[in-house]
Amino acid sequence: MRTQLYKHEVQLEQVLERSFPNPGDADTIRQIFIEDLHANRLGLGAHCRDRNIHYAYPIAAVVGRSNPRKRKVVSDEKDA
C-alpha cells in the first residue's frame, strides 16, 4: 500500500462564491482567514497572492492492491 500527500490550493473568494454561505457568514469566514494569515492555526497555509487569500486543502491518496488468491467469491444465486 502506498500513501501520497498532496495540497490542493484554492482561492478563498472562489470557494465562497460556490459555497452559498448564509448572509454575513462570508465576511466572518474572510476575517477568520485574515487573522490566520501569519499564524496558520487552521493548518491550511493561508497566504496572500495577487491581493487574494489562497489556502490549500490537504489530500491523501492511498493506493493498494488486494491479493486475488485470498479474495472470497460471493454469489447472489441461491441453491436450487
Phi, psi and omega in degrees: 000138178238146177234133177233131179260137180228165171232128179255106184278138179224161177262129184306313183297323178294321178294316180297322179297329185261354186257354177052058178293156176296156179308129179090339182292326180300319178295320178296316180296317177303315181297320178300315180290322178300316180291339182266358185305323182251349183265326183055037177292332178286340180074021182252003178062039181301137179205161178264136173212130181054040178064022177233149176273129177240152174207172185231131173280131174282136180229137175242125175254122181243124182236132179213173180226135178274158178272112184297336179288335181264356184286134176275142175260122181251129180248138176274348182287139177264148178297136182266000000 
